[in-house]
Amino acid sequence: MITRVVTAHLPVDLAEKLDGLALRLDRPKGWIIKQAVASYLALEEKRHRLTLEALADVDAKRTVDHAEIEAWAGSLDKPKRQRHTRKDR
């Protein structure tokens, strides 16, 4: 695998936590940072994909009316037998 050096300045408290984690896990700090960056990037890629999917839903008019959501949320305080479901309408 071809690699590239990337540097970053960390606040002292964060660097000290990294030092402690490296000792506890018996892993190099670079390995921990690589894992953290990979996890963060995967999470951000998923958020971006979900945002694009949501925007496509809006464009395709696959939305729920705000009043419908408020009615549903309001029904959550009522006993189950009094709640209205879509099937009841």
Sequence and secondary structure as in RCSB ss.txt:
>XXXX:A:sequence
MITRVVTAHLPVDLAEKLDGLALRLDRPKGWIIKQAVASYLALEEKRHRLTLEALADVDAKRTVDHAEIEAWAGS
LDKPKRQRHTRKDR
>XXXX:A:secstr
           HHHHHHHHHHHHHHT  HHHHHHHHHHHHHHHHHHHHHHHHHHHHHHHTT    HHHHHHHHHH
TTS GGG   GGG 
